Amino acid sequence: LYGKLNRSMRSKLKGWRFEVPDLIEGFQVRDTILFVEKAEGTTFHKLSARDQSEAGPLITDSSLTLLFRKGWFDADRHAGNQLIDADRKVIHPLDFGQATDFSVALPWKSDERYELAQFLRALASGDADAVIKHGRVMAGNAKPSVPEALKAEILKVLSGGAGLADKVIALATAFAEQGVRLDGKFTFGAFKGLMTLYGEGYVPEDGFRDLLAREIGRLLKKKLPLTLMGR
């Protein structure tokens, strides 16, 4: 996946590249441990301001691209899970123990990427009905115990002044309290991973929102027949 990103993102990388350390031959792979090549470099927050401004957007962009285009996402892209060799302009992504696959379907069919994108879009626009619609799909089409109570709580969350991360947590809690538990790949996968990317400060807040909006918009355009039918 990262090798392909080196080709598809070539114009954005501007001399940088991703290198995932290979497994070392001869060592048995176990459930809890892998032996991999040593990666040189330092963590993101120890880089110079210039190197942070170059590497940060690439870390964020690569993660969002893999999620919404390939259906693969690592929820643990915190600053300690990549070593960055600024001299060689290499980013070494490490530790994929929390990586998750999201279903990918044809343009006219729903998949997990589409439901996630529509949920986030509804959150951004304050559309309670769409949040509930796509949230229920992300919970296996579970029905809320008291639909009116769920909608009232969703409206309360959307109209509040909390930040993005707090709203996501509050929405997941509101669903769970009405017996609509979102699948773990969304709560502990997509949502946790997005909040990690957002919280590490790889890019400024506006930059993160722009990159996220770009990938959501691209996916919804690719699934235009389904997107139009869903309105």
QUIRA-V236440 format. One record per residue. N is the residue number from 1. RES is the residue in one letter. OMEGA is omega as a letter, one per 20 degrees, with the letter a starting at -180 (none if undefined). BURIAL is + if it has 24 or more other C-alpha atoms within 12 Angstrom, else -. Layout:
n=(N	N)
res=(RES	RES)
omega=(OMEGA	OMEGA)
burial=(BURIAL	BURIAL)
//
This chain:
n=(1	2	3	4	5	6	7	8	9	10	11	12	13	14	15	16	17	18	19	20	21	22	23	24	25	26	27	28	29	30	31	32	33	34	35	36	37	38	39	40	41	42	43	44	45	46	47	48	49	50	51	52	53	54	55	56	57	58	59	60	61	62	63	64	65	66	67	68	69	70	71	72	73	74	75	76	77	78	79	80	81	82	83	84	85	86	87	88	89	90	91	92	93	94	95	96	97	98	99	100	101	102	103	104	105	106	107	108	109	110	111	112	113	114	115	116	117	118	119	120	121	122	123	124	125	126	127	128	129	130	131	132	133	134	135	136	137	138	139	140	141	142	143	144	145	146	147	148	149	150	151	152	153	154	155	156	157	158	159	160	161	162	163	164	165	166	167	168	169	170	171	172	173	174	175	176	177	178	179	180	181	182	183	184	185	186	187	188	189	190	191	192	193	194	195	196	197	198	199	200	201	202	203	204	205	206	207	208	209	210	211	212	213	214	215	216	217	218	219	220	221	222	223	224	225	226	227	228	229	230	231)
res=(L	Y	G	K	L	N	R	S	M	R	S	K	L	K	G	W	R	F	E	V	P	D	L	I	E	G	F	Q	V	R	D	T	I	L	F	V	E	K	A	E	G	T	T	F	H	K	L	S	A	R	D	Q	S	E	A	G	P	L	I	T	D	S	S	L	T	L	L	F	R	K	G	W	F	D	A	D	R	H	A	G	N	Q	L	I	D	A	D	R	K	V	I	H	P	L	D	F	G	Q	A	T	D	F	S	V	A	L	P	W	K	S	D	E	R	Y	E	L	A	Q	F	L	R	A	L	A	S	G	D	A	D	A	V	I	K	H	G	R	V	M	A	G	N	A	K	P	S	V	P	E	A	L	K	A	E	I	L	K	V	L	S	G	G	A	G	L	A	D	K	V	I	A	L	A	T	A	F	A	E	Q	G	V	R	L	D	G	K	F	T	F	G	A	F	K	G	L	M	T	L	Y	G	E	G	Y	V	P	E	D	G	F	R	D	L	L	A	R	E	I	G	R	L	L	K	K	K	L	P	L	T	L	M	G	R)
omega=(a	r	r	r	r	r	a	a	a	a	r	a	r	r	r	r	r	r	r	r	r	r	r	a	r	r	a	r	a	a	a	a	r	r	a	r	r	r	r	r	a	a	a	a	r	r	r	a	r	a	r	a	r	a	a	r	a	r	a	a	a	a	a	r	a	r	a	r	a	a	r	a	r	a	a	r	r	a	r	a	r	r	a	r	a	a	r	a	a	r	r	r	a	r	a	a	r	r	a	r	r	a	r	a	r	a	a	r	r	r	a	r	a	a	r	a	a	r	r	r	r	r	a	a	a	a	a	a	r	r	a	a	a	r	r	r	r	r	r	r	r	r	r	r	r	a	a	r	r	a	r	a	r	r	r	r	a	a	a	a	a	r	a	a	a	r	r	r	a	r	r	r	r	r	a	a	r	r	r	a	r	r	a	r	r	a	a	r	a	a	r	a	r	r	r	r	a	a	a	r	r	r	r	a	a	r	r	a	r	r	r	r	r	a	r	r	r	a	a	r	r	r	a	r	a	r	r	r	a	a	none)
burial=(-	+	-	-	+	-	-	-	+	-	-	-	+	-	-	+	+	+	+	+	+	-	-	-	-	-	-	-	-	-	-	-	-	-	-	-	-	-	+	-	+	+	+	+	+	-	+	-	-	-	+	+	-	+	+	+	+	+	+	+	+	+	+	+	+	+	+	+	+	+	+	+	+	+	+	+	+	+	+	-	+	+	+	+	+	+	-	-	+	+	+	+	+	+	+	+	-	-	+	+	+	+	+	+	-	-	-	-	-	+	+	+	+	+	+	+	+	+	+	+	+	+	+	+	-	+	+	+	+	+	+	+	+	+	+	+	+	+	+	-	-	-	+	+	-	-	-	-	-	+	+	-	+	+	+	-	+	+	-	-	-	-	-	+	+	-	+	+	+	+	+	+	-	+	+	+	-	+	-	+	+	+	+	-	+	+	+	+	+	+	+	+	+	+	+	+	+	+	+	+	+	+	+	-	-	-	-	+	+	-	+	+	+	-	+	+	+	-	+	+	-	+	+	-	-	-	+	-	-	-	-)
//
